[in-house]
Amino acid sequence: MQAGAQWVGGLLLLVAAAAAPFLPNWVVSLATIAFANALVVLGLVVLWRVGLVSFGQALYYCIGAYAVALMGRWIGFTDAIALVLLGGIVAGLTAAGIGFLLARYREIFFAMLSLALSMILYGVLVKTESLGSTDGFSVLTPTFFGYAPHGAQLSRALYWLTLAIDAIAALFVGLYFRSVAGALAAPIRDNEIRVEFLGVSVTSIIHTKVVIAGVLGGLGGALAAMTIGHVDPAMAYWTTSGGFVFVTVLAGSGYVAAAFIGSLVFEVVRSFAVDVMPQLWQMTLGSVLLLTILFLPEGLGSLVSRLKRRVMKPGTAP
Amino acid sequence: MIKGRTASCWTLAGLAAAAMSLPAHAQTPAPAAAPVKLGIVSFLSGPAASPFGLPGRNGAEIVIEALNAGTAPAPYNKVGFGGTKIEAKYVDEAGSAANVVTDFRNLVQRDQVDAVVGYISSGNCLAVTPVAEELKALTVFYDCGTPRIFEEKARAYVFRPSPHATMDSVGAARYLIAKKKNLTSFSGINQNYAWGQDSWRDFIGAMKVLAPKAEADKILFPKLFAGEFGAEVSTLLTSKSQAVHTSFWNGDLEGFIYQQQARGLDKRMTIIATTGESSIWRLRDKMPDGTIIGGRGPHGPLAPDNAFNKWFSKIYTDRYNVPPTYPSYQMAQSLLGLKLAYEKAATGTAKPTTDQIAAAFKGLVFTGPSGEIKMVLGDGHQGIQETAYGTYRFNKAKKEPEIIDVMRFPAECVNPPPGIDADKWIEGGMKGAKC
């Protein structure tokens, strides 16, 4: 059954990829940003399963983005696939380093410490006038193994690359959730001491999760930087992290797919709120979140489980 | 079971995608009678909305209304753009670079606007520029100040009639030296982000050239929106400087002015507020008399006494009950420049193409409410105009802010000549300045 889900997921991904040439360019680029951000959200879901909320995930997002932009600026390197991997690796290494510190903290202390670390990066970038300070600088147009597309073709190529990275990430995170370490998430959240008595190091499990979330954040940032074509320190600012937490709440932690759907729904709602109510779009987003918390406390993903229950067991109480 | 779950997720996504793509498919080629669509982007929320974003947006609204009614003075008296009415769509600039770029694409590709006019943040201008070039979308920046936009690369579809921020700092230095002949020391307090850093770099650079004997004493960079400047005021009070430069705006400017007043800093040294003009109507008698006021060009009370200014300040004040400030003037001159370019490019009743408008805009010379603008920098894409600085005085009899002792500096005196980067020009001693 698990394998079945992967086949279905893969098939639908192909459908999403095949639809690209028939969609207007602005939809493709909106979806690319949504699916790039979804990787960061997926990282937050990994942490959320052990009851940890990071208010500093923008740190890895920004590192991934700046890694891509700086490679272009310093040595003129533009190969998209290598750059995305580089973004993930640099962010992952950072996460591995600060994980030694972060993995010891829980709850609000974890949230605040991660927030502080991302704000340090923000502060450093703002003071770096040679990198344009808060104005940031532009990212070179990416190439694909020497192929340099432009306009709509570039948007499509980045969209497909993002979908491919998303698919791989979803597959691995899905596998991780079903592994022993992944399955221990709920027990750790409920009672760490019991898990320690099983002979498992909770700290090292959480350290691993911090690294996974970091790599995903870096991949997302690298893809976003290439899609936007510009990086600035605001990518590390706490409101950016807050935005990712927002989407995580919207999506819920039940399913891997929820991160992608949640991110897409968020971008679509934001885009249309700006369109329809230029002065009240933040209120629209806030209302959506409030309604989600009130009526779908488990996030958008729980819609699916509700639907499933109704379909599978008609007439029985949940 | 799993299949149902994933499938309905994707159905949802599919529906969303289908809903999004509908308007684009419904689009048909615009007939000649279709209105000229403009996207107006400005801060409608956040800290930059009240001092810059809303005055800019209101400036657009009132000018577009007047153009559609055909009531603007000649040569702007044709209805709308070349006889075709203008339809404006207002978009909020607040949000990340990703949001701003997405909304720009939406305007160009979904709403199919003929041109986008807007942007206050230099970061947003830098992020939008390559996208505008890629989409071949005519884009007019109205307020953002960074000279980098046309210095990094030649642009084909991006224009900025309002001069870049170098003019503000050079003008401030020239005015200060003209008014204080024996200046020996000056200080600076600027926000620690790109605008503050760039403003100070240009100001200190210009001072080094114009008054090499004057020393820069305290150089302070409090963080953006700090709001509380007790420590900075204490530091400045220990200085023997005769003047302090600040590019603060809105909340920070007001906070600094209130807090220093209680401790009498303005009695010890003259404050040079390069964006002060945008706050005078709110600060009124709280702004100390004798403060040197700039408005990023000859706008508001610093604007020349021409027919366009009389027309613009009247329609704006009548509508919004407050006189227009510099962002309103910058918006007005951006729209009027675009209108002239459009009409110059139009032949007959057909809409001109983007390339035709861009070709007509290049190198355009026109006069608006803030005087003459010459599009000479950045290969004809970046405007220069004269600037003015003055000294603040609150007229107690009329209960109105006043700017007296106004000095005007010709455009070529405070802007770099074509072909040289602004910071290199200042470093090299501002060669070729015609004052």
Interface residues (C-beta under 8 A of the other chain):
Chain A: M1 Q2 G4 A5 V8 G9 L12 V15 A16 A19 L23 P24 N25 W26 V27 S29 L30 A31 I33 N37 V126 K127 E129 G132 S133 T134 D135 G136 F137 S138 H150 G151 L154 A224 T227 I228 G229 H230 V231 D232 A234 M235 T240 G243 Y255 A257 A258 I261 L264 V265 E267 V268 R270 S271 V274 D275 P278 Q279 W281 Q282 V304 S305 L307 K308 V311 M312
Chain B: M1 I2 K3 G4 R5 T6 A7 S8 C9 W10 L12 A13 A16 A17 M20 S21 A24 H25 L44 S45 Y90 V91 D92 A94 G95 S96 A97 A98 N99 V101 T102 D103 R105 N106 V108 Q109 R110 S122 G123 L126 A127 T129 P130 V131 E134 L135 T146 R148 E152 N192 Y193 A194 W195 Q197 R201 L224
